Amino acid sequence: MPLFVTLMNWTDQGVKSFKDSVDRAEAAKSALRAQGVDLQQIYWTVGPYDIVSIVEAPDVETATAALLSLAAQGNLRSTTLRALTADEMRGVIAKTA
């Protein structure tokens, strides 16, 4: 299944309740799982992003819908990147001239 790297920033609402962040992450993992998305890893970071996560979904549409549902709660905004494994990258390379 495709992997995605999600770069997240807290909104004003999210940062006001940062103490609940770990509990929110656990709830998000369950909610995403119910939508067919596996939140494989989550890291709280220092720098331009507050959270970085790795998610797996059957396709980009499912990932997008699940992450939009998560963002609709108002605690974060996200940027999602499609990530390729080494085997997937070999497949891309094999298709080049």
Summary of the structure (lengths in Angstrom):
residues: 97
radius of gyration: 14.6
end to end distance: 26.1
largest distance: 51.9
contacts: 257
relative contact order: 0.27
helix: 44%
strand: 30%
